[in-house]
Amino acid sequence: MSILKREPFLVKLNNGALDDFIALFDNMPADISALCEKRGVDNFSIWYVSGFAFGYYEITKEYTLTDEDKAALKAFGDAVSACGEILGNGFTQPMRLMYSDIGIVREDKSLIRHRVFATCLKPGCEEEYKRRHDELAASHGDTLREGPDSNFTIWHTQRYIFGYCELVRAFDHEKTEEELAATIAWETRGLEIMDWITDDVDWLTGEKHDSVKLVWAQK
């Protein structure tokens, strides 16, 4: 049966371990590759910033894991653990979905630009972050939006926030004064409860953060 389920994972890599980590996916074991096929894993990408590797993928087939599958996943997880600390995954350490605005998903990825971002919540601010994004989701109502955001999800684990979004190119434009003012207000409020890891609001704060980079993608 066809489904569409979105899953993230997050690894805090050891110093100098990025190449070894990516090699695990370039040389994925046959049993893990077969499991990905059984689950219909699609749109799989891994992004890197400031020592963090954030993975995003979509599951498109209903499939129940066997004991052999679980053993294979544990072995692969052990190999990943040699490269760093697993902070969240779709199995033993699920990440919390904080926001979802799927809209109309473009299967042709040439029609979109990716945006992946990361922040660290200040202590005790998880529920406030969720409340604000629940309000944002409610403001959109039940209307299926064509853009500008598509396939937009935000995930949380251990105070870290990672977002995956597909920005529809057809909606690209220079912000109006009203849109810019709304963006500044939203991002300024966000600074009350979180610190940025990626460079998304450096233009506003004058700070300097690293840009996120795509380091692996499903072929």
C-alpha positions as CSV (number, residue, x, y, z in Angstrom):
1,M,0.0,0.0,0.0
2,S,1.3,3.5,-0.9
3,I,1.8,6.0,1.9
4,L,3.9,9.2,2.3
5,K,5.7,9.5,5.6
6,R,8.5,11.9,6.3
7,E,11.5,11.0,8.6
8,P,14.5,12.9,9.8
9,F,17.7,12.0,11.6
10,L,20.4,14.1,13.3
11,V,24.0,13.2,14.1
12,K,26.6,15.4,15.9
13,L,29.7,14.3,14.1
14,N,33.1,13.8,15.7
15,N,35.8,16.2,14.5
16,G,37.0,15.2,11.1
17,A,34.4,12.4,10.7
18,L,32.3,13.9,7.9
19,D,34.0,12.0,5.0
20,D,33.8,8.7,6.9
21,F,30.1,9.4,7.6
22,I,29.3,10.1,4.0
23,A,31.2,7.0,2.9
24,L,28.7,4.9,4.9
25,F,25.9,6.1,2.6
26,D,28.0,6.0,-0.6
27,N,28.8,2.4,0.3
28,M,25.5,1.4,1.9
29,P,25.3,-2.3,2.9
30,A,23.2,-4.4,0.6
31,D,20.7,-5.2,3.3
32,I,20.1,-1.5,4.1
33,S,19.8,-0.7,0.4
34,A,17.2,-3.5,0.1
35,L,15.3,-2.2,3.1
36,C,15.2,1.3,1.5
37,E,13.7,-0.3,-1.6
38,K,11.1,-2.2,0.4
39,R,10.1,1.0,2.2
40,G,10.1,3.1,-0.9
41,V,12.6,5.5,0.5
42,D,12.6,8.6,-1.7
43,N,13.9,12.2,-1.8
44,F,16.7,11.3,0.6
45,S,19.3,14.0,1.3
46,I,21.9,14.8,4.0
47,W,22.9,18.3,5.0
48,Y,25.8,19.5,7.0
49,V,26.5,22.6,9.1
50,S,28.8,23.2,12.1
51,G,29.4,19.6,12.9
52,F,25.8,18.5,12.5
53,A,24.6,16.0,9.8
54,F,20.8,16.3,9.2
55,G,19.1,13.7,7.1
56,Y,15.7,13.9,5.5
57,Y,13.9,11.2,3.6
58,E,10.4,10.1,2.6
59,I,8.8,6.6,3.0
60,T,6.4,5.8,0.2
61,K,5.5,2.1,0.9
62,E,3.8,0.4,3.9
63,Y,6.2,-2.2,5.3
64,T,6.7,-3.9,8.6
65,L,10.2,-4.4,9.8
66,T,11.4,-7.9,10.4
67,D,13.8,-9.0,13.0
68,E,16.5,-9.2,10.3
69,D,15.7,-5.7,9.2
70,K,16.0,-4.5,12.8
71,A,19.4,-6.2,13.1
72,A,20.6,-4.6,9.9
73,L,19.5,-1.2,11.1
74,K,21.3,-1.7,14.4
75,A,24.5,-2.7,12.7
76,F,24.3,0.4,10.4
77,G,23.5,2.6,13.4
78,D,26.5,1.2,15.2
79,A,28.6,2.2,12.2
80,V,27.1,5.7,12.3
81,S,27.8,5.9,16.0
82,A,31.5,5.4,15.3
83,C,31.3,8.8,13.4
84,G,29.4,10.7,16.1
85,E,26.5,10.9,18.5
86,I,23.1,10.1,17.1
87,L,20.7,12.7,18.5
88,G,17.6,11.6,16.7
89,N,16.3,9.1,14.2
90,G,13.1,7.4,13.0
91,F,13.6,4.3,15.1
92,T,14.9,4.4,18.6
93,Q,15.1,8.2,19.0
94,P,12.3,9.8,17.1
95,M,12.5,13.5,16.5
96,R,9.4,15.6,17.4
97,L,7.5,17.2,14.5
98,M,7.2,20.9,15.5
99,Y,5.6,22.3,12.2
100,S,4.2,20.9,9.0
101,D,3.1,22.9,5.9
102,I,3.2,20.4,3.1
103,G,1.2,22.4,0.5
104,I,1.5,21.1,-3.1
105,V,4.7,19.0,-3.4
106,R,6.6,19.3,-6.7
107,E,7.9,15.9,-7.8
108,D,10.0,17.8,-10.4
109,K,12.7,19.2,-8.0
110,S,14.0,21.6,-10.7
111,L,10.9,23.6,-9.8
112,I,12.1,24.2,-6.2
113,R,15.0,25.5,-4.2
114,H,15.9,23.8,-0.9
115,R,16.0,25.5,2.4
116,V,17.5,23.6,5.4
117,F,18.0,25.6,8.6
118,A,19.1,24.9,12.2
119,T,18.8,26.6,15.5
120,C,19.3,25.7,19.2
121,L,16.4,26.5,21.5
122,K,17.1,28.3,24.8
123,P,16.4,26.1,27.9
124,G,12.7,25.6,28.5
125,C,11.6,27.1,25.2
126,E,10.5,23.9,23.4
127,E,6.8,24.3,24.1
128,E,6.8,28.0,23.3
129,Y,8.4,27.3,19.9
130,K,5.7,24.7,19.3
131,R,2.9,27.0,20.4
132,R,4.1,29.8,18.0
133,H,4.3,27.4,15.1
134,D,0.9,25.8,15.9
135,E,-0.5,29.4,15.7
136,L,1.3,29.9,12.3
137,A,-0.2,26.6,11.0
138,A,-3.7,27.6,12.2
139,S,-3.4,31.0,10.4
140,H,-3.0,29.2,7.1
141,G,-6.3,27.4,7.6
142,D,-7.3,24.3,5.6
143,T,-6.5,25.8,2.2
144,L,-4.0,23.8,0.2
145,R,-1.4,26.4,-0.6
146,E,0.6,26.3,-3.8
147,G,3.5,28.1,-2.3
148,P,5.9,29.7,-1.7
149,D,6.7,27.0,0.9
150,S,6.2,23.4,-0.1
151,N,7.0,20.1,1.7
152,F,7.9,22.2,4.8
153,T,8.6,20.3,8.1
154,I,10.4,21.4,11.3
155,W,11.8,18.8,13.7
156,H,13.2,18.9,17.3
157,T,15.5,16.8,19.4
158,Q,17.5,17.7,22.5
159,R,16.9,21.5,22.0
160,Y,18.0,21.4,18.4
161,I,15.7,22.5,15.7
162,F,16.2,21.5,12.0
163,G,13.9,22.5,9.2
164,Y,13.5,21.1,5.7
165,C,11.6,23.2,3.1
166,E,11.2,23.2,-0.7
167,L,10.7,26.8,-1.9
168,V,8.8,27.0,-5.2
169,R,10.8,29.0,-7.7
170,A,7.7,30.4,-9.4
171,F,7.0,32.4,-6.2
172,D,10.5,34.0,-6.1
173,H,10.3,37.8,-5.8
174,E,11.8,40.7,-4.0
175,K,10.0,41.2,-0.7
176,T,7.6,44.1,-0.4
177,E,8.0,46.5,2.5
178,E,5.1,44.9,4.2
179,E,6.6,41.4,3.7
180,L,10.0,42.5,4.9
181,A,8.5,44.1,8.0
182,A,6.6,40.9,8.8
183,T,9.8,38.8,8.4
184,I,11.8,41.1,10.6
185,A,9.1,41.0,13.3
186,W,8.9,37.1,13.2
187,E,12.6,36.6,13.2
188,T,13.2,39.2,16.0
189,R,10.6,37.4,18.2
190,G,12.3,34.1,17.4
191,L,15.6,35.4,18.9
192,E,13.8,35.5,22.2
193,I,13.7,31.7,22.4
194,M,16.5,30.4,20.2
195,D,20.0,30.9,18.8
196,W,20.8,30.3,15.2
197,I,23.3,27.6,14.0
198,T,22.8,28.4,10.2
199,D,23.2,31.8,8.7
200,D,19.6,32.5,7.9
201,V,19.2,35.7,9.8
202,D,22.8,37.0,9.8
203,W,21.4,39.8,7.5
204,L,19.3,40.9,10.4
205,T,21.6,40.3,13.4
206,G,25.0,41.1,11.9
207,E,26.3,37.8,13.3
208,K,28.3,35.3,11.3
209,H,27.2,31.6,11.1
210,D,28.0,28.9,8.6
211,S,25.9,28.1,5.6
212,V,24.3,24.6,5.4
213,K,25.6,22.4,2.7
214,L,24.1,19.4,0.8
215,V,26.7,16.6,1.3
216,W,24.8,13.5,0.0
217,A,21.7,12.8,-2.0
218,Q,19.9,9.7,-3.2
219,K,20.7,8.9,-6.8
